[in-house]
Amino acid sequence: MKTIGISLGNVCESAMYGVRNGLRETKAQGYNTCPFDLMVTNYNGIIECINDDFRYFCDPNFLELTTHVLCNTKYNFCFNHETPGHANLYLHENWPEGVNHFINNNYQHFIERYNKRIVSFWEYLLDPNNFIIFIIQFANEPHPEENLQRLRDVLARKFPNLKYDFHVIP
């Protein structure tokens, strides 16, 4: 059985924590980025998103560029790594269409990027040979045990054969 570490957020630090602590491989080691690795999440949004089969994750009707960040208003997620100008990522990552790469053409490149990440997430969770370690950090969320139970419930309903555990970052 192969162990796969997948970040659920609440920020990209949990993905980096997973790599630093041997819970998750890097892209160079063969890991395929998943949707919650490099964004700002919340328990309710994750639970609703998984329950909806990610139906509204990339829906342009729920994507909004505020003055500070690109957000999904349905799940209250934020995508700072795709936000125009954030940390000059468009320069460091050589975005082909410049600073607005991920918002151009009704979020076309954003949708392409995240659809790939969603497929990776499904493939990891549906593979019966995988044991998933969900890496999660929610220091400011109330009722962490209640929220983890709600997450367990949706995972059991959507992935009844999934073998997994949570690693909660202190």
Backbone as a printed PyTorch tensor [residue, N CA C, xyz], in Angstrom:
tensor([[[  0.8430,  -1.1730,   0.0000],
         [  0.0000,   0.0000,   0.0000],
         [  0.8900,   1.2390,   0.0000]],

        [[  0.5680,   2.1820,  -0.8550],
         [  1.3500,   3.4100,  -0.9710],
         [  0.6980,   4.5070,  -0.1360]],

        [[  1.5030,   5.2190,   0.6380],
         [  1.0100,   6.3310,   1.4400],
         [  1.1470,   7.6210,   0.6450]],

        [[  0.0440,   8.3620,   0.5650],
         [ -0.0020,   9.6270,  -0.1610],
         [ -0.4420,  10.7080,   0.8130]],

        [[  0.3680,  11.7370,   0.9800],
         [ -0.0110,  12.8820,   1.8000],
         [ -0.6690,  13.9370,   0.9330]],

        [[ -1.8420,  14.3890,   1.3330],
         [ -2.5840,  15.4060,   0.5910],
         [ -2.9740,  16.5200,   1.5520]],

        [[ -2.6220,  17.7360,   1.1910],
         [ -2.9680,  18.8870,   2.0120],
         [ -4.4290,  19.2740,   1.8140]],

        [[ -5.0680,  19.6320,   2.9190],
         [ -6.4090,  20.2080,   2.8590],
         [ -6.3920,  21.6740,   3.2870]],

        [[ -5.2150,  22.2070,   3.5640],
         [ -5.1150,  23.6190,   3.9190],
         [ -5.0140,  23.7830,   5.4290]],

        [[ -5.2280,  24.8990,   5.9350],
         [ -6.0140,  25.9690,   5.3880],
         [ -5.2100,  26.9330,   4.5240]],

        [[ -3.9050,  26.7810,   4.5300],
         [ -3.0440,  27.5790,   3.6520],
         [ -1.9780,  26.6610,   3.0680]],

        [[ -1.1820,  27.2020,   2.1530],
         [ -0.1660,  26.3840,   1.4850],
         [  0.9030,  25.8760,   2.4440]],

        [[  0.9790,  26.4370,   3.6400],
         [  1.9470,  25.9710,   4.6310],
         [  1.7570,  24.4920,   4.9460]],

        [[  0.5220,  24.0020,   4.9140],
         [  0.3090,  22.5840,   5.2400],
         [  0.9360,  21.6730,   4.1920]],

        [[  0.9330,  22.0980,   2.9310],
         [  1.6010,  21.3070,   1.8850],
         [  3.1110,  21.3050,   2.1160]],

        [[  3.6660,  22.4680,   2.4440],
         [  5.1100,  22.5590,   2.7030],
         [  5.4810,  21.7780,   3.9610]],

        [[  4.6440,  21.8450,   4.9780],
         [  4.8480,  21.0780,   6.2050],
         [  4.9020,  19.5840,   5.8820]],

        [[  3.9870,  19.1330,   5.0370],
         [  3.9530,  17.7300,   4.6480],
         [  5.2450,  17.2750,   3.9990]],

        [[  5.8000,  18.1060,   3.1310],
         [  7.0670,  17.7770,   2.4680],
         [  8.2010,  17.7700,   3.4890]],

        [[  8.2840,  18.8310,   4.3070],
         [  9.3610,  18.9410,   5.2980],
         [  9.3680,  17.7830,   6.2890]],

        [[  8.1960,  17.2490,   6.5840],
         [  8.0830,  16.2040,   7.6010],
         [  7.8780,  14.8070,   7.0280]],

        [[  8.1480,  14.6470,   5.7350],
         [  8.0930,  13.3330,   5.1110],
         [  6.6960,  12.7500,   4.9690]],

        [[  5.6770,  13.5900,   5.0320],
         [  4.2970,  13.1190,   4.8910],
         [  3.8190,  13.1790,   3.4510]],

        [[  4.5260,  13.9450,   2.6440],
         [  4.0950,  14.1560,   1.2670],
         [  5.3060,  14.2690,   0.3570]],

        [[  5.1940,  13.6920,  -0.8460],
         [  6.2640,  13.8130,  -1.8330],
         [  6.1870,  15.1710,  -2.5170]],

        [[  7.2620,  15.5020,  -3.2060],
         [  7.2930,  16.7190,  -4.0120],
         [  6.8730,  16.3780,  -5.4370]],

        [[  6.6640,  17.4050,  -6.2220],
         [  6.3340,  17.2040,  -7.6330],
         [  7.4720,  16.4460,  -8.3300]],

        [[  8.7110,  16.7940,  -7.9870],
         [  9.8730,  16.1280,  -8.5840],
         [  9.9130,  14.6400,  -8.2330]],

        [[  9.3270,  14.2670,  -7.1050],
         [  9.2700,  12.8620,  -6.6870],
         [  8.0440,  12.1420,  -7.2440]],

        [[  7.2340,  12.8620,  -8.0170],
         [  6.0880,  12.2310,  -8.6580],
         [  4.7260,  12.6240,  -8.1290]],

        [[  4.6850,  13.5110,  -7.1420],
         [  3.3940,  13.9340,  -6.5910],
         [  2.6600,  14.8270,  -7.5890]],

        [[  1.3800,  14.5730,  -7.7650],
         [  0.5330,  15.4240,  -8.5950],
         [ -0.2300,  16.3780,  -7.6860]],

        [[ -0.0530,  17.6540,  -7.9220],
         [ -0.6790,  18.6760,  -7.0920],
         [ -2.1890,  18.4740,  -7.0380]],

        [[ -2.7330,  18.6430,  -5.8430],
         [ -4.1730,  18.5080,  -5.6130],
         [ -4.7810,  19.8870,  -5.3480]],

        [[ -6.0990,  20.0050,  -5.4170],
         [ -6.7160,  21.3310,  -5.3930],
         [ -6.4710,  22.1480,  -4.1310]],

        [[ -6.3720,  21.5170,  -2.9700],
         [ -6.2630,  22.2830,  -1.7380],
         [ -4.8190,  22.5650,  -1.3280]],

        [[ -3.8480,  22.1360,  -2.1180],
         [ -2.4360,  22.2930,  -1.7640],
         [ -1.9840,  23.7480,  -1.6780]],

        [[ -2.3890,  24.5600,  -2.6270],
         [ -1.8330,  25.9100,  -2.7470],
         [ -2.9330,  26.9610,  -2.7940]],

        [[ -3.7360,  26.9970,  -1.7610],
         [ -4.8380,  27.9560,  -1.6920],
         [ -5.2450,  28.1330,  -0.2370]],

        [[ -6.2030,  29.0060,   0.0140],
         [ -6.7210,  29.2340,   1.3610],
         [ -8.0940,  28.5690,   1.4490]],

        [[ -8.2330,  27.6390,   2.4070],
         [ -9.4550,  26.8480,   2.5310],
         [-10.1110,  27.0730,   3.8890]],

        [[-11.1930,  26.3640,   4.1170],
         [-11.8950,  26.3490,   5.4000],
         [-12.6650,  25.0280,   5.4840]],

        [[-12.9440,  24.5810,   6.6960],
         [-13.6270,  23.2940,   6.8710],
         [-14.9440,  23.2240,   6.1190]],

        [[-15.8110,  24.2090,   6.3360],
         [-17.1280,  24.1550,   5.7020],
         [-17.0140,  24.0970,   4.1880]],

        [[-16.0990,  24.8770,   3.6270],
         [-15.9110,  24.8720,   2.1790],
         [-15.4170,  23.5300,   1.6660]],

        [[-14.4550,  22.9310,   2.3620],
         [-13.9290,  21.6230,   1.9530],
         [-15.0400,  20.5740,   1.9970]],

        [[-15.7830,  20.5620,   3.0820],
         [-16.8580,  19.5800,   3.2390],
         [-17.9050,  19.7510,   2.1460]],

        [[-18.3280,  20.9840,   1.9210],
         [-19.3330,  21.2570,   0.8910],
         [-18.8010,  20.9260,  -0.5020]],

        [[-17.5480,  21.2740,  -0.7550],
         [-16.9310,  21.0310,  -2.0610],
         [-16.8480,  19.5330,  -2.3640]],

        [[-16.3820,  18.7440,  -1.4150],
         [-16.3020,  17.2960,  -1.6160],
         [-17.7080,  16.7200,  -1.7650]],

        [[-18.6260,  17.1900,  -0.9540],
         [-20.0110,  16.7200,  -1.0380],
         [-20.6270,  17.0340,  -2.4010]],

        [[-20.2530,  18.1740,  -2.9870],
         [-20.7370,  18.5920,  -4.3170],
         [-19.9350,  17.9770,  -5.4610]],

        [[-18.9620,  17.1210,  -5.1570],
         [-18.0710,  16.5670,  -6.1830],
         [-17.3370,  17.6720,  -6.9430]],

        [[-16.9830,  18.7520,  -6.2370],
         [-16.2320,  19.8840,  -6.8020],
         [-17.0080,  20.6050,  -7.9130]],

        [[-18.2960,  20.4080,  -7.9780],
         [-19.1220,  20.9230,  -9.0760],
         [-18.9510,  22.4280,  -9.3090]],

        [[-18.8240,  23.2110,  -8.2510],
         [-18.7740,  24.6690,  -8.3920],
         [-17.3780,  25.2460,  -8.1690]],

        [[-16.3960,  24.3840,  -8.0080],
         [-15.0390,  24.8290,  -7.7110],
         [-14.5090,  25.7530,  -8.8030]],

        [[-14.6810,  25.3720, -10.0500],
         [-14.1570,  26.1420, -11.1870],
         [-15.2570,  26.8730, -11.9540]],

        [[-16.4170,  26.9860, -11.3710],
         [-17.5430,  27.6370, -12.0370],
         [-17.3240,  29.1510, -12.0530]],

        [[-17.1860,  29.7560, -13.2430],
         [-16.9480,  31.2020, -13.3190],
         [-18.0220,  32.0400, -12.6290]],

        [[-19.2160,  31.4850, -12.4570],
         [-20.2670,  32.2200, -11.7420],
         [-19.9290,  32.4280, -10.2700]],

        [[-18.9970,  31.6260,  -9.7570],
         [-18.6060,  31.7390,  -8.3570],
         [-17.1610,  32.2030,  -8.1870]],

        [[-16.4880,  32.5510,  -9.2740],
         [-15.1260,  33.0730,  -9.1910],
         [-15.1930,  34.5880,  -9.2550]],

        [[-14.4810,  35.2170,  -8.3440],
         [-14.5240,  36.6720,  -8.2670],
         [-13.1430,  37.2010,  -7.9040]],

        [[-12.6980,  38.1940,  -8.6460],
         [-11.4370,  38.8600,  -8.3310],
         [-11.7630,  40.0960,  -7.5200]],

        [[-11.4140,  40.0650,  -6.2470],
         [-11.6040,  41.2370,  -5.4010],
         [-10.3750,  42.1180,  -5.5620]],

        [[-10.3090,  43.1750,  -4.8030],
         [ -9.1400,  44.0530,  -4.9050],
         [ -7.8690,  43.3660,  -4.4260]],

        [[ -8.0190,  42.2970,  -3.6370],
         [ -6.8370,  41.6550,  -3.0640],
         [ -6.5630,  40.2420,  -3.5480]],

        [[ -7.6130,  39.5050,  -3.9340],
         [ -7.3940,  38.0830,  -4.1970],
         [ -8.5250,  37.4980,  -5.0500]],

        [[ -8.1860,  36.4300,  -5.7690],
         [ -9.1680,  35.6600,  -6.5310],
         [ -9.8500,  34.6880,  -5.5690]],

        [[-11.1800,  34.6760,  -5.5710],
         [-11.9360,  33.8550,  -4.6160],
         [-13.0100,  33.0360,  -5.3090]],

        [[-13.3650,  31.9310,  -4.6550],
         [-14.5650,  31.1850,  -5.0030],
         [-15.5870,  31.5570,  -3.9360]],

        [[-16.6580,  32.2410,  -4.3470],
         [-17.6420,  32.7440,  -3.3920],
         [-18.5870,  31.6600,  -2.8780]],

        [[-18.6900,  30.5520,  -3.5660],
         [-19.5470,  29.4410,  -3.1260],
         [-18.9410,  28.7450,  -1.9060]],

        [[-17.6410,  28.4690,  -1.9690],
         [-16.9650,  27.7260,  -0.9080],
         [-16.1220,  28.6170,   0.0060]],

        [[-16.0510,  29.9040,  -0.3020],
         [-15.2140,  30.8460,   0.4540],
         [-13.7470,  30.4240,   0.4540]],

        [[-13.2620,  30.0490,  -0.7200],
         [-11.8560,  29.7240,  -0.9200],
         [-11.1650,  30.9200,  -1.5700]],

        [[ -9.8850,  31.0560,  -1.3190],
         [ -9.0980,  32.1080,  -1.9650],
         [ -7.8860,  31.4820,  -2.6440]],

        [[ -7.5300,  32.0630,  -3.7720],
         [ -6.4610,  31.5180,  -4.6150],
         [ -5.3760,  32.5730,  -4.8060]],

        [[ -4.5810,  32.7730,  -3.7710],
         [ -3.5500,  33.8000,  -3.8610],
         [ -2.4910,  33.4680,  -4.9060]],

        [[ -2.2250,  32.2060,  -5.1660],
         [ -1.1940,  31.8310,  -6.1390],
         [ -1.6170,  32.0950,  -7.5770]],

        [[ -2.8930,  32.3410,  -7.8120],
         [ -3.3800,  32.6700,  -9.1560],
         [ -3.8660,  34.1170,  -9.2380]],

        [[ -3.7130,  34.8520,  -8.1660],
         [ -4.1540,  36.2450,  -8.1190],
         [ -3.1550,  37.1340,  -8.8500]],

        [[ -3.6470,  38.0000,  -9.7400],
         [ -2.7400,  38.9020, -10.4630],
         [ -1.8520,  39.6990,  -9.5040]],

        [[ -0.5600,  39.6170,  -9.7380],
         [  0.4020,  40.3950,  -8.9780],
         [  0.8470,  39.8020,  -7.6610]],

        [[  0.2010,  38.7420,  -7.1670],
         [  0.5870,  38.1830,  -5.8700],
         [  2.0350,  37.7050,  -5.9130]],

        [[  2.8500,  38.3080,  -5.0800],
         [  4.2690,  37.9420,  -4.9360],
         [  5.0000,  37.8880,  -6.2760]],

        [[  4.4900,  38.6170,  -7.2470],
         [  5.0740,  38.6150,  -8.5960],
         [  5.2360,  37.2060,  -9.1650]],

        [[  4.3310,  36.3150,  -8.8100],
         [  4.4000,  34.9410,  -9.3150],
         [  4.3400,  34.8960, -10.8310]],

        [[  3.6400,  35.8400, -11.4350],
         [  3.5590,  35.8540, -12.8990],
         [  4.9380,  36.0070, -13.5220]],

        [[  5.8610,  36.6600, -12.8220],
         [  7.2360,  36.7850, -13.3150],
         [  8.0480,  35.5330, -12.9890]],

        [[  7.9930,  35.0960, -11.7410],
         [  8.7870,  33.9430, -11.2950],
         [  8.3700,  32.6450, -11.9830]],

        [[  7.0700,  32.5160, -12.2750],
         [  6.5560,  31.2960, -12.9020],
         [  6.3430,  31.4560, -14.4050]],

        [[  6.7180,  32.6080, -14.9250],
         [  6.6190,  32.8800, -16.3740],
         [  5.2340,  32.5960, -16.9450]],

        [[  4.2050,  33.2150, -16.3600],
         [  2.8560,  33.0310, -16.8650],
         [  2.7890,  33.5520, -18.2920]],

        [[  2.4170,  32.7300, -19.2550],
         [  2.4370,  33.1230, -20.6730],
         [  1.6290,  34.3740, -20.9940]],

        [[  0.5390,  34.5990, -20.2730],
         [ -0.2980,  35.7640, -20.5630],
         [ -0.0970,  36.8890, -19.5540]],

        [[  1.0260,  36.8520, -18.8530],
         [  1.3510,  37.9290, -17.9310],
         [  0.5320,  37.9130, -16.6540]],

        [[  0.4460,  39.0660, -16.0390],
         [ -0.1420,  39.2100, -14.7110],
         [ -1.5930,  38.7120, -14.6280]],

        [[ -2.3440,  38.8010, -15.7070],
         [ -3.7530,  38.3790, -15.7020],
         [ -3.9690,  36.9730, -16.2640]],

        [[ -2.9250,  36.1940, -16.3440],
         [ -2.9670,  34.8660, -16.9550],
         [ -4.1540,  34.0200, -16.4760]],

        [[ -4.3920,  33.9880, -15.1740],
         [ -5.4190,  33.0880, -14.6390],
         [ -6.8260,  33.6780, -14.6330]],

        [[ -6.9520,  34.9640, -14.9560],
         [ -8.3040,  35.5340, -15.0230],
         [ -8.7360,  35.8300, -16.4570]],

        [[ -7.7990,  35.8230, -17.3940],
         [ -8.1420,  36.0600, -18.8020],
         [ -9.1210,  35.0110, -19.3110]],

        [[ -9.8870,  35.3930, -20.3280],
         [-10.8100,  34.4630, -21.0070],
         [-11.7180,  33.7200, -20.0330]],

        [[-12.3170,  34.5000, -19.1260],
         [-13.2600,  33.9350, -18.1650],
         [-12.6240,  32.8110, -17.3300]],

        [[-11.3970,  33.0760, -16.8760],
         [-10.6680,  32.1740, -15.9710],
         [-10.2200,  30.8730, -16.6350]],

        [[-10.0060,  30.8830, -17.9210],
         [ -9.6800,  29.6620, -18.6720],
         [ -8.4900,  28.8980, -18.0840]],

        [[ -7.3710,  29.5820, -17.8460],
         [ -6.1740,  28.8800, -17.3470],
         [ -6.3440,  28.4350, -15.8920]],

        [[ -7.0710,  29.2110, -15.1220],
         [ -7.3880,  28.8040, -13.7540],
         [ -8.1790,  27.4930, -13.7800]],

        [[ -9.2040,  27.4610, -14.6200],
         [-10.0570,  26.2740, -14.7380],
         [ -9.2420,  25.0670, -15.1980]],

        [[ -8.3690,  25.2550, -16.1720],
         [ -7.5240,  24.1520, -16.6450],
         [ -6.6210,  23.6460, -15.5230]],

        [[ -5.9680,  24.5740, -14.8110],
         [ -5.0550,  24.1980, -13.7300],
         [ -5.7910,  23.4110, -12.6480]],

        [[ -6.9040,  23.9390, -12.1990],
         [ -7.6010,  23.2990, -11.0840],
         [ -8.3640,  22.0500, -11.4870]],

        [[ -8.8150,  21.9580, -12.7100],
         [ -9.4240,  20.6920, -13.1490],
         [ -8.4030,  19.5620, -13.0970]],

        [[ -7.1510,  19.8410, -13.4710],
         [ -6.0880,  18.8250, -13.3650],
         [ -5.8690,  18.4320, -11.9050]],

        [[ -5.8700,  19.4180, -11.0280],
         [ -5.6500,  19.1460,  -9.6050],
         [ -6.8060,  18.3430,  -9.0050]],

        [[ -8.0120,  18.6370,  -9.4460],
         [ -9.1840,  17.8910,  -8.9750],
         [ -9.1120,  16.4420,  -9.4490]],

        [[ -8.7150,  16.2270, -10.6960],
         [ -8.5490,  14.8610, -11.2190],
         [ -7.5010,  14.1140, -10.3970]],

        [[ -6.3930,  14.7640, -10.0700],
         [ -5.3600,  14.1260,  -9.2440],
         [ -5.9290,  13.7180,  -7.8870]],

        [[ -6.6920,  14.5970,  -7.2780],
         [ -7.3240,  14.3150,  -5.9840],
         [ -8.2040,  13.0740,  -6.0800]],

        [[ -9.0950,  13.0310,  -7.0760],
         [ -9.9740,  11.8670,  -7.2690],
         [ -9.1570,  10.5990,  -7.4870]],

        [[ -8.1380,  10.6820,  -8.3410],
         [ -7.3400,   9.4860,  -8.6380],
         [ -6.6590,   8.9490,  -7.3880]],

        [[ -6.1020,   9.8410,  -6.5720],
         [ -5.4640,   9.3840,  -5.3360],
         [ -6.4790,   8.7150,  -4.4070]],

        [[ -7.6410,   9.3350,  -4.2430],
         [ -8.6230,   8.8100,  -3.2940],
         [ -9.3310,   7.5540,  -3.7910]],

        [[ -9.4550,   7.4000,  -5.0810],
         [-10.1570,   6.2360,  -5.6280],
         [ -9.2590,   5.0160,  -5.8350]],

        [[ -7.9430,   5.1980,  -5.7360],
         [ -7.0190,   4.0780,  -5.9230],
         [ -7.0060,   3.2220,  -4.6520]],

        [[ -7.4590,   1.9680,  -4.7280],
         [ -7.5330,   1.1240,  -3.5320],
         [ -6.1630,   0.7630,  -2.9620]],

        [[ -5.1040,   1.0470,  -3.7050],
         [ -3.7550,   0.7510,  -3.2250],
         [ -3.1510,   1.9020,  -2.4310]],

        [[ -3.8910,   2.9970,  -2.2840],
         [ -3.3800,   4.1690,  -1.5780],
         [ -3.9360,   4.2620,  -0.1640]],

        [[ -3.0610,   4.6800,   0.7390],
         [ -3.4590,   5.1000,   2.0770],
         [ -3.2120,   6.5950,   2.1170]],

        [[ -4.2470,   7.3840,   2.3810],
         [ -4.1520,   8.8380,   2.3180],
         [ -3.9290,   9.4180,   3.7090]],

        [[ -2.9560,  10.3000,   3.8070],
         [ -2.7880,  11.1120,   5.0100],
         [ -3.2020,  12.5260,   4.6320]],

        [[ -4.3240,  12.9720,   5.1800],
         [ -4.7790,  14.3400,   4.9490],
         [ -4.0670,  15.2490,   5.9410]],

        [[ -3.3450,  16.2140,   5.4140],
         [ -2.5860,  17.1550,   6.2300],
         [ -3.4220,  18.4270,   6.3220]],

        [[ -3.7170,  18.8380,   7.5470],
         [ -4.6490,  19.9520,   7.7130],
         [ -4.2430,  20.8220,   8.8940]],

        [[ -4.4250,  22.1210,   8.7360],
         [ -4.1060,  23.0790,   9.7950],
         [ -5.2430,  24.0950,   9.8680]],

        [[ -5.9050,  24.1310,  11.0010],
         [ -6.9880,  25.0910,  11.1860],
         [ -6.9280,  25.6660,  12.5910]],

        [[ -5.9130,  26.4550,  12.8350],
         [ -5.6890,  27.0050,  14.1690],
         [ -6.8400,  27.8920,  14.6350]],

        [[ -7.4750,  28.6140,  13.7260],
         [ -8.4980,  29.5790,  14.1250],
         [ -9.9230,  29.0900,  13.9110]],

        [[-10.1030,  27.8460,  13.5430],
         [-11.4450,  27.2990,  13.3260],
         [-12.0190,  26.8290,  14.6620]],

        [[-13.2770,  27.1970,  14.9440],
         [-13.8890,  26.6830,  16.1720],
         [-14.2800,  25.2100,  16.0090]],

        [[-14.3090,  24.4920,  17.1050],
         [-14.7940,  23.1060,  17.1440],
         [-14.0340,  22.1740,  16.1950]],

        [[-12.7150,  22.0700,  16.3240],
         [-11.9540,  21.2430,  15.3740],
         [-12.3770,  19.7770,  15.3530]],

        [[-12.6920,  19.1850,  16.4940],
         [-13.0890,  17.7700,  16.4990],
         [-14.4300,  17.5650,  15.8040]],

        [[-15.3570,  18.4820,  16.0260],
         [-16.6590,  18.4060,  15.3540],
         [-16.4800,  18.5500,  13.8410]],

        [[-15.6140,  19.4690,  13.4350],
         [-15.3600,  19.6650,  12.0060],
         [-14.6840,  18.4490,  11.3870]],

        [[-13.7290,  17.8540,  12.1150],
         [-13.0810,  16.6440,  11.6000],
         [-14.0980,  15.5180,  11.4520]],

        [[-15.0380,  15.4200,  12.3710],
         [-16.0530,  14.3750,  12.2580],
         [-16.9360,  14.6140,  11.0420]],

        [[-17.3010,  15.8540,  10.7800],
         [-18.0970,  16.1710,   9.5940],
         [-17.3190,  15.8280,   8.3260]],

        [[-16.0160,  16.0600,   8.3510],
         [-15.1660,  15.7130,   7.2070],
         [-15.0890,  14.1940,   7.0530]],

        [[-14.9370,  13.4830,   8.1620],
         [-14.9510,  12.0110,   8.1130],
         [-16.2650,  11.4930,   7.5230]],

        [[-17.3640,  12.1040,   7.9250],
         [-18.6820,  11.6700,   7.4420],
         [-18.8050,  11.8300,   5.9300]],

        [[-18.3870,  12.9750,   5.3920],
         [-18.5040,  13.1840,   3.9420],
         [-17.5380,  12.2660,   3.1980]],

        [[-16.3500,  12.0280,   3.7460],
         [-15.4060,  11.1070,   3.1020],
         [-15.9660,   9.6840,   3.0960]],

        [[-16.5870,   9.2710,   4.1870],
         [-17.1710,   7.9210,   4.2520],
         [-18.3090,   7.7680,   3.2460]],

        [[-19.0760,   8.8190,   3.0740],
         [-20.1990,   8.7740,   2.1320],
         [-19.7100,   8.7680,   0.6820]],

        [[-18.7070,   9.5830,   0.3880],
         [-18.2210,   9.7130,  -0.9900],
         [-17.2030,   8.6390,  -1.3680]],

        [[-16.4230,   8.1960,  -0.3930],
         [-15.3400,   7.2300,  -0.6490],
         [-15.4080,   6.1160,   0.4010]],

        [[-16.4030,   5.2570,   0.3300],
         [-16.6150,   4.2640,   1.3920],
         [-15.4450,   3.3020,   1.6010]],

        [[-14.6010,   3.1130,   0.6130],
         [-13.4760,   2.1830,   0.7480],
         [-12.1490,   2.8820,   1.0280]],

        [[-12.1980,   4.1770,   1.2230],
         [-10.9760,   4.9580,   1.4280],
         [-10.3100,   4.6000,   2.7520]],

        [[ -9.0080,   4.3720,   2.6650],
         [ -8.1890,   4.1490,   3.8520],
         [ -7.4150,   5.4430,   4.0730]],

        [[ -7.5880,   6.0510,   5.2550],
         [ -6.9740,   7.3600,   5.4740],
         [ -6.8180,   7.6610,   6.9530]],

        [[ -6.0860,   8.7200,   7.1970],
         [ -5.9510,   9.2860,   8.5330],
         [ -5.7340,  10.7830,   8.3620]],

        [[ -5.8720,  11.5160,   9.4460],
         [ -5.6050,  12.9480,   9.4360],
         [ -4.3280,  13.2290,  10.1990]],

        [[ -3.5550,  14.1500,   9.6870],
         [ -2.4320,  14.7040,  10.4320],
         [ -2.7590,  16.1790,  10.6240]],

        [[ -3.1260,  16.5340,  11.8450],
         [ -3.4850,  17.9170,  12.1460],
         [ -2.2280,  18.6430,  12.5990]],

        [[ -1.9030,  19.7080,  11.8970],
         [ -0.7220,  20.5040,  12.2360],
         [ -1.0620,  21.3550,  13.4560]],

        [[ -0.2330,  21.2650,  14.4830],
         [ -0.5200,  22.0420,  15.7120],
         [ -0.3620,  23.5380,  15.4850]]])
